[in-house]
Amino acid sequence: MTLGQRQRNFACNVGKLITFMYAQEYEVTLGEAFRPKEMAEVYAKRGTGIKNSQHIRQLAIDLNLFKDGVYLEETEDHRPFGDYWESLNPDNRWGGWWSDGNHYEMKG
């Protein structure tokens, strides 16, 4: 599969994830999706990211989760959505496995 095909598949899966979140009566705002390589290097130096982030390849997104207008910051708040995300494609990975609960990515 080409990178472009993976990116389109990823985008489709993100749409399904957001639809699933709203069906469970949660809301989301979009966090970071695309990250330029230079910014990934800055985050890596700060210790808040990695140089080879899937965001660089447009295969990752951070979603800010809300319930009844309250921002949910804990990794565990995202667990049912991480499980759903991983069920959509065997290449999907949820960031909750490394304490980044609002991060959803596809291997690329």
Buried (B, 14 or more C-beta within 10 A) or exposed (E): EEEEEBBEBBBEBBEBBBEBBEEEEBBBEEEBBEBEEEBBBEBBEEEEBEEEBBBBBBBBBBBEBBEEEEEBEEBEBBEEBBEBBBEBBEBBBBBBEEEBBBBBBBEB
